[in-house]
Amino acid sequence: MEFIKSPLNYTGGKYKILAPLFEIFPEHVRIFVDLFAGGFNVGINANADKIICNDQIHYLLDLYRTFQGMPTNELINEINERIDYFDLSLTNAEGYHALRERYNDSKNSIDFFVLTCYSFNHQIRFNNSQKFNTPFGKERSSYNASIENNLIRFCEALRTKNVEFHNQDFLDLDLSKLTSDDFVYCDPPYLISTGSYNDGKRGFKDWTLTEERQLLGLLDELHAGNIKFALSNVLYHKGMSNDLLIEWSRNYHVYYIDKRYSNCSYQFKDRNTKTVEVVITNFESGGYVQWQQQSLF
């Protein structure tokens, strides 16, 4: 399968591991819920009658609605007009800062997208006043042919698939009408891997043990309602372990993204340098080899 790549190089994006993810996921579902959509690499590739794209950052949802509603050639023309007007390049920090200032005044979605193309490592970051404040990506970031090709395919998929956008906290999104034919995918901020998107200093809700417990409780409720789910997360990272998640996962199926860690034959004294990334589901996948979880302990 040739996957669609988001035009946003979003922190924590799952494009590089879409193949093992979709081996684990059900082949087809009625409703696919991408609960923490972010760059939307996962949801946009779902095979479903309806795809729900949810995220707490409303600027992302506004951008996706713009992508969905605007003809592609018009969108690309507007992007290039901004690049020309602000003389954006790999080295023109002044032009980048001028566009950033305009965006923070107007909150125009296309300005937002162009900013992400030229920002440091293409990062999306806001301060507590909801001002975009990512530094300039000097000699690192720019709008290029690869991003444009990804944008074209992404927009086409937004228009041809039945995608519905929601800007809700994960606890507030109404999942009450889901059935056993539906599927919820969760890629939350990782408790033991803090980034600029979940440190509580960017104008959006941070991620703490409280949110972690709330999410795990929500997944337990979905399981009790016979609704399939999959959770992406890490069990170990840079010497830390998510003990809450490890204990909770004993009741479900655990799949290792890097299968070398499946039997944990490596020395756990190396945990300081290892990140053990997993997908936890409440169903047994028919398309992916499941490894025995008890070897973790």
Buried (B, 14 or more C-beta within 10 A) or exposed (E): EEBBBBBBBBBBBBBEBBEBBBBBBBEEBEBBBBBBBBBBBBBBBBBBBBBBBBBBBBBBBBBBBBBBEBEBEEBBEBBBEBBEEBEBBEEBEEBBEBBBEBBBEEBBBBBBBBBBBBBBEBBBBBEEEBBBBBBBBBEEBBBEEEBBEBBBBBBEBBBEBEBEBBBBEBEEBEBEEBEEBBBBBBBBBBBBBBBBBBEEEBBBBBBEEEBBEBBBEBBBEBBEEEBBBBBBBBBBBEEBBBEEBBEBBEEBBBBBBEEEBBEBEEEEEEBEEBBBBBBBBBBEBEEBEBBEBEEBE
